[in-house]
Amino acid sequence: MPEINDIFKSIEQGIEPNDEALKQLLELEDPIQLKRLFDIAYNIKTNHVGRVVYFRGLIELSNICSKDCLYCGIRKSNHKVKRFVLEKQEIVEEALWALKSRYGSVVLQSGERSDPEFADFIEDALREITHRSEGKLGITLSLGEQSLETYQRWFAAGAQRYLLRIEASDPELYNKLHPAGHSYQERVECLRRLQQAGFQTGTGVMIGLPYQTTENLIHDLRFFQKIDIDMIGMGPYLVHPDTPLAEAMPEFKRIRERQLVLGLKMIACARILLKDINIASTTALQALDVSGRQQGILAGANVMMPNITDTRYRAGYQLYLDKPGLNENSEESKIALEKSIYAIGETIGYDQWGNSKHFYQRTGKK
């Protein structure tokens, strides 16, 4: 087994770590060694995508979901949730607020639906956002599994990026997290459809899951490489008590710090392997530590997704318990984020889409 310092040196020399080295990196506990890992990843980020953080204003447009994933607070079978759907004009106005606030991009996210009415609704909203913003606003979608035709329609209507998290890239683990009828193969096929439709394509996983091993996390990292992904949105697994999976992690409150550090290690390893992709520093990190998203940036991430949904709706979109920022309005969030990003020596890519550099390398587009 190679010494950890030898692994660090080889990475700094541009040598990709093998699975054995990744296992050692993901199982690091020594604070000094962890800092070196994060510093190496941060330097790679600096060299390949710069010291700039891109904002994606997050609009949670509906918590109605046809899926019944065992970990999710808005799963179909959770009847404690008050369901909502934003009006199209509410979505458009929130998107225009993001444009006025110089965010450059928005993310439209919802529970998963694939009915024709939903496809039409999203297409109409996209066309109006594109028209009202004069095409100046970048648009990411995170709306689940759809047909190739639907993806193509949404792309033509003005969306450029799409995040579809695999949640667990190992089929066996995936099946432990989802009830019968949820197809791993369909999930993977949808990622291929998104690339075929022309999207900058993103995926991600939950980190620190019950039943999950270090080998599973290594499989996740290799999956990102195999799919040739353009962006990653992943974060620590956080328990929601009204879900079946919560029973598999009764000790969650005692391992919050472990979850945070493991999430940061995965960001760092993803940056080391996939140097020019976009990586989000997610709200799940902030849920574990008030400075969690800033720590994510310093570990190699370069994107943040501040929530700009009207505060009236946010309590209804809790995929996990104790989600931060439920009562913080969009302007307050913007001011706080600005201060925290400048404090760590980063700049903010205002008025920029911040597209994935890897997308252009993968597709040859300019």
C-alpha positions as CSV (number, residue, x, y, z in Angstrom):
1,M,0.0,0.0,0.0
2,P,1.5,3.4,-1.0
3,E,2.2,6.0,1.6
4,I,-0.4,8.8,1.6
5,N,2.3,11.4,1.0
6,D,3.4,9.5,-2.1
7,I,-0.2,9.6,-3.3
8,F,-0.4,13.3,-2.7
9,K,2.9,13.9,-4.7
10,S,1.7,11.8,-7.6
11,I,-1.5,13.7,-7.8
12,E,0.4,17.0,-7.8
13,Q,2.5,15.6,-10.7
14,G,-0.7,15.0,-12.7
15,I,-1.0,11.2,-12.1
16,E,-4.6,10.0,-11.7
17,P,-5.1,8.0,-8.4
18,N,-6.1,4.4,-8.9
19,D,-8.8,2.8,-6.8
20,E,-6.5,1.8,-4.0
21,A,-5.3,5.4,-3.7
22,L,-8.9,6.7,-3.8
23,K,-9.8,4.4,-1.0
24,Q,-7.0,5.8,1.1
25,L,-8.1,9.4,0.3
26,L,-11.7,8.7,1.1
27,E,-10.8,7.1,4.5
28,L,-8.5,9.9,5.6
29,E,-9.1,11.1,9.2
30,D,-6.0,13.0,10.1
31,P,-6.7,16.8,10.0
32,I,-3.3,17.7,8.5
33,Q,-3.7,15.1,5.7
34,L,-7.3,16.2,5.1
35,K,-6.2,19.8,4.7
36,R,-3.5,18.7,2.2
37,L,-6.1,16.8,0.2
38,F,-8.4,19.8,0.1
39,D,-5.6,22.1,-0.8
40,I,-4.5,19.9,-3.7
41,A,-8.1,19.8,-5.0
42,Y,-8.5,23.6,-4.6
43,N,-5.3,24.2,-6.6
44,I,-6.6,22.0,-9.4
45,K,-9.9,23.9,-9.3
46,T,-7.9,27.2,-9.4
47,N,-5.9,26.0,-12.4
48,H,-8.8,24.6,-14.4
49,V,-11.9,26.6,-13.6
50,G,-10.5,29.6,-11.6
51,R,-11.3,31.1,-8.2
52,V,-14.8,32.1,-9.1
53,V,-18.1,30.9,-7.7
54,Y,-21.2,30.8,-10.1
55,F,-24.6,31.3,-8.6
56,R,-27.7,29.3,-9.8
57,G,-30.8,30.8,-8.3
58,L,-32.8,27.7,-7.2
59,I,-36.6,27.8,-7.9
60,E,-38.4,24.8,-6.3
61,L,-41.5,24.9,-8.4
62,S,-43.4,21.9,-7.1
63,N,-43.2,19.2,-4.5
64,I,-45.6,16.8,-6.3
65,C,-43.7,13.6,-7.1
66,S,-44.6,10.4,-8.8
67,K,-41.6,8.6,-7.2
68,D,-41.5,6.9,-3.9
69,C,-37.7,6.9,-3.1
70,L,-37.1,5.5,0.4
71,Y,-34.9,8.5,1.5
72,C,-36.9,11.5,0.3
73,G,-39.1,13.8,2.4
74,I,-41.4,14.6,-0.6
75,R,-41.8,10.9,-1.7
76,K,-45.3,10.1,-3.0
77,S,-46.2,8.1,0.1
78,N,-45.4,10.9,2.6
79,H,-49.0,12.2,3.2
80,K,-47.8,14.7,5.8
81,V,-46.5,17.0,3.1
82,K,-48.7,19.8,1.9
83,R,-48.3,19.7,-1.9
84,F,-47.9,22.8,-4.1
85,V,-47.3,23.9,-7.7
86,L,-46.1,27.4,-8.4
87,E,-48.0,29.4,-11.0
88,K,-46.1,29.9,-14.2
89,Q,-45.9,33.7,-13.5
90,E,-44.5,33.0,-10.1
91,I,-41.7,31.0,-11.7
92,V,-41.0,33.6,-14.3
93,E,-40.9,36.5,-11.8
94,E,-38.5,34.6,-9.5
95,A,-36.3,33.9,-12.6
96,L,-36.3,37.6,-13.5
97,W,-35.4,38.5,-9.9
98,A,-32.3,36.3,-10.4
99,L,-31.5,38.1,-13.6
100,K,-31.9,41.5,-11.9
101,S,-29.7,40.3,-9.1
102,R,-27.0,39.4,-11.6
103,Y,-27.1,35.7,-10.8
104,G,-26.6,34.8,-14.4
105,S,-28.5,31.4,-14.1
106,V,-31.4,29.7,-12.4
107,V,-32.3,26.1,-11.6
108,L,-35.9,24.9,-12.0
109,Q,-36.4,21.9,-9.7
110,S,-39.4,19.9,-8.7
111,G,-40.6,16.5,-7.8
112,E,-40.6,14.0,-10.6
113,R,-43.5,14.0,-13.1
114,S,-43.6,12.8,-16.6
115,D,-47.2,13.5,-17.7
116,P,-47.9,15.5,-20.8
117,E,-49.4,18.4,-18.8
118,F,-46.2,18.8,-16.9
119,A,-44.0,18.7,-20.0
120,D,-46.2,21.5,-21.6
121,F,-46.1,23.6,-18.4
122,I,-42.3,23.5,-18.2
123,E,-42.0,24.3,-21.9
124,D,-44.2,27.3,-21.6
125,A,-42.3,28.6,-18.5
126,L,-39.0,28.1,-20.3
127,R,-40.1,30.0,-23.4
128,E,-41.4,32.9,-21.3
129,I,-38.3,33.1,-19.1
130,T,-36.2,33.1,-22.3
131,H,-38.3,35.7,-23.9
132,R,-38.6,38.0,-20.9
133,S,-34.9,37.8,-20.1
134,E,-34.0,38.3,-23.8
135,G,-32.0,35.0,-23.6
136,K,-29.6,36.4,-21.1
137,L,-30.4,34.0,-18.3
138,G,-28.8,30.5,-18.1
139,I,-31.3,27.8,-17.2
140,T,-30.6,24.5,-15.5
141,L,-33.4,21.9,-15.1
142,S,-33.7,19.2,-12.4
143,L,-37.0,17.6,-13.2
144,G,-36.3,13.9,-13.3
145,E,-36.7,11.1,-15.8
146,Q,-38.3,12.1,-19.1
147,S,-38.5,10.9,-22.7
148,L,-35.9,12.0,-25.3
149,E,-38.7,14.0,-27.0
150,T,-39.4,15.9,-23.8
151,Y,-35.8,16.6,-23.2
152,Q,-35.4,17.9,-26.8
153,R,-38.5,20.2,-26.4
154,W,-37.2,21.7,-23.2
155,F,-33.7,22.2,-24.7
156,A,-35.3,23.9,-27.7
157,A,-37.4,26.1,-25.3
158,G,-34.2,27.6,-23.8
159,A,-32.7,25.3,-21.1
160,Q,-29.0,24.5,-21.5
161,R,-28.2,22.3,-18.5
162,Y,-29.8,19.4,-16.7
163,L,-29.1,17.7,-13.4
164,L,-30.3,14.2,-12.9
165,R,-28.8,12.6,-9.8
166,I,-28.2,8.9,-10.0
167,E,-28.1,8.9,-6.1
168,A,-26.1,5.6,-6.0
169,S,-24.3,4.4,-9.1
170,D,-24.0,0.8,-7.9
171,P,-27.2,-1.1,-9.0
172,E,-27.4,-3.2,-5.8
173,L,-27.2,-0.1,-3.6
174,Y,-29.6,1.8,-5.8
175,N,-32.2,-1.0,-5.4
176,K,-31.9,-0.7,-1.6
177,L,-32.8,3.0,-1.8
178,H,-35.8,2.6,-4.1
179,P,-39.0,0.5,-4.2
180,A,-39.9,-1.9,-7.0
181,G,-40.7,-0.1,-10.2
182,H,-37.8,2.4,-9.9
183,S,-35.4,1.4,-12.6
184,Y,-31.6,1.9,-12.4
185,Q,-31.2,1.2,-16.1
186,E,-33.9,3.9,-17.0
187,R,-32.0,6.4,-14.8
188,V,-28.8,5.8,-16.6
189,E,-30.5,5.8,-20.0
190,C,-32.0,9.2,-19.2
191,L,-28.4,10.6,-18.7
192,R,-27.6,9.4,-22.1
193,R,-30.8,10.9,-23.5
194,L,-29.8,14.3,-22.0
195,Q,-26.4,14.2,-23.7
196,Q,-28.1,13.2,-27.0
197,A,-30.5,16.2,-26.6
198,G,-27.6,18.5,-26.3
199,F,-27.7,19.4,-22.6
200,Q,-24.7,20.1,-20.4
201,T,-25.4,17.0,-18.3
202,G,-25.0,16.6,-14.5
203,T,-25.5,13.9,-12.0
204,G,-24.6,13.2,-8.4
205,V,-25.0,10.9,-5.4
206,M,-25.8,10.8,-1.7
207,I,-22.7,10.4,0.5
208,G,-22.7,8.5,3.8
209,L,-25.8,6.4,3.1
210,P,-26.8,3.3,5.1
211,Y,-25.3,0.2,3.5
212,Q,-22.8,2.3,1.5
213,T,-19.1,1.3,1.5
214,T,-16.0,3.2,0.5
215,E,-16.0,0.9,-2.6
216,N,-19.4,2.2,-3.5
217,L,-18.1,5.8,-3.4
218,I,-15.2,4.8,-5.6
219,H,-17.7,3.3,-8.0
220,D,-19.6,6.6,-8.0
221,L,-16.4,8.5,-8.9
222,R,-15.6,6.1,-11.7
223,F,-19.3,6.3,-12.9
224,F,-18.9,10.1,-13.3
225,Q,-15.8,9.5,-15.4
226,K,-17.5,6.7,-17.5
227,I,-20.6,8.8,-18.2
228,D,-18.3,11.7,-19.1
229,I,-20.3,14.1,-17.0
230,D,-20.2,17.9,-17.2
231,M,-21.4,18.8,-13.8
232,I,-21.9,17.2,-10.4
233,G,-24.4,18.0,-7.6
234,M,-23.9,15.7,-4.7
235,G,-24.0,16.0,-0.9
236,P,-24.1,14.2,2.4
237,Y,-27.1,12.0,3.1
238,L,-29.4,13.7,5.6
239,V,-32.2,11.8,7.3
240,H,-35.8,12.7,7.0
241,P,-37.8,11.0,9.8
242,D,-40.9,10.5,7.6
243,T,-39.0,8.0,5.4
244,P,-38.4,4.3,5.5
245,L,-34.6,4.8,5.2
246,A,-34.4,6.8,8.4
247,E,-34.8,3.6,10.4
248,A,-31.5,2.3,8.9
249,M,-29.5,5.2,10.5
250,P,-30.8,5.8,14.0
251,E,-27.3,7.2,15.0
252,F,-27.5,10.0,12.5
253,K,-27.2,12.9,15.1
254,R,-23.9,11.4,16.4
255,I,-22.2,11.3,12.9
256,R,-23.1,14.6,11.5
257,E,-19.4,15.7,11.4
258,R,-18.5,12.4,9.7
259,Q,-21.1,13.1,7.0
260,L,-19.7,16.6,6.4
261,V,-16.1,15.5,6.1
262,L,-17.0,12.6,3.8
263,G,-18.9,15.0,1.6
264,L,-15.9,17.3,1.4
265,K,-13.6,14.3,0.6
266,M,-15.9,13.3,-2.3
267,I,-15.8,16.8,-3.7
268,A,-12.0,16.9,-3.5
269,C,-11.7,13.4,-5.2
270,A,-14.1,14.4,-7.9
271,R,-12.1,17.5,-8.7
272,I,-8.9,15.6,-8.8
273,L,-10.4,13.1,-11.3
274,L,-12.5,15.5,-13.3
275,K,-10.6,18.7,-13.4
276,D,-12.7,21.0,-15.6
277,I,-16.3,20.1,-14.6
278,N,-18.7,22.2,-12.5
279,I,-19.2,20.9,-9.0
280,A,-21.8,22.3,-6.7
281,S,-21.3,23.1,-3.0
282,T,-24.7,22.0,-1.9
283,T,-27.1,23.1,0.8
284,A,-26.8,19.7,2.5
285,L,-23.2,20.8,3.5
286,Q,-24.6,23.9,5.1
287,A,-27.2,21.8,7.0
288,L,-24.3,20.1,8.7
289,D,-22.2,23.2,9.4
290,V,-23.0,26.9,9.0
291,S,-19.8,27.2,6.9
292,G,-20.4,23.9,5.0
293,R,-20.9,25.5,1.6
294,Q,-17.7,27.6,2.0
295,Q,-15.8,24.5,3.0
296,G,-17.1,22.8,-0.2
297,I,-15.7,25.6,-2.3
298,L,-12.3,25.3,-0.6
299,A,-12.4,21.5,-1.3
300,G,-12.8,22.0,-5.0
301,A,-16.4,23.1,-5.8
302,N,-17.2,26.1,-7.9
303,V,-21.0,26.5,-8.0
304,M,-23.7,27.4,-5.4
305,M,-27.4,27.3,-5.7
306,P,-29.0,29.8,-3.4
307,N,-32.7,29.3,-2.9
308,I,-34.8,32.1,-4.4
309,T,-38.2,30.3,-4.0
310,D,-40.8,32.4,-2.2
311,T,-40.5,31.6,1.5
312,R,-44.2,30.7,1.6
313,Y,-43.4,27.4,-0.2
314,R,-40.0,26.4,1.2
315,A,-41.2,24.4,4.2
316,G,-43.0,22.1,1.7
317,Y,-39.8,21.2,-0.1
318,Q,-37.8,19.5,2.5
319,L,-36.0,16.4,1.1
320,Y,-34.4,16.1,4.5
321,L,-35.1,17.6,7.9
322,D,-33.8,20.9,9.1
323,K,-33.0,22.3,5.7
324,P,-31.4,25.7,6.2
325,G,-32.7,29.0,4.8
326,L,-36.4,28.2,5.0
327,N,-37.3,31.7,6.3
328,E,-34.4,33.6,4.8
329,N,-35.5,35.7,1.8
330,S,-33.6,35.8,-1.4
331,E,-32.0,39.2,-0.8
332,E,-30.8,38.2,2.7
333,S,-29.4,35.0,1.3
334,K,-27.5,36.9,-1.5
335,I,-25.9,39.4,0.9
336,A,-24.8,36.6,3.3
337,L,-23.4,34.5,0.5
338,E,-21.4,37.4,-1.0
339,K,-19.7,38.1,2.4
340,S,-18.9,34.4,2.9
341,I,-17.4,33.9,-0.6
342,Y,-15.3,37.1,-0.5
343,A,-14.1,36.1,3.0
344,I,-12.4,32.9,1.6
345,G,-10.7,34.7,-1.3
346,E,-13.1,33.8,-4.1
347,T,-14.9,36.0,-6.6
348,I,-18.5,35.7,-7.8
349,G,-19.3,35.2,-11.5
350,Y,-22.0,37.7,-11.7
351,D,-23.9,38.1,-15.0
352,Q,-22.2,34.9,-16.2
353,W,-23.7,31.5,-17.1
354,G,-20.6,29.8,-15.8
355,N,-21.0,26.9,-18.3
356,S,-19.1,23.7,-17.8
357,K,-15.7,23.9,-19.5
358,H,-15.8,20.1,-19.8
359,F,-18.9,20.3,-21.9
360,Y,-17.0,22.2,-24.6
361,Q,-14.1,19.8,-24.4
362,R,-16.5,16.8,-24.6
363,T,-18.6,18.1,-27.5
364,G,-16.1,20.3,-29.3
365,K,-18.7,23.2,-29.2
366,K,-17.7,26.8,-28.5
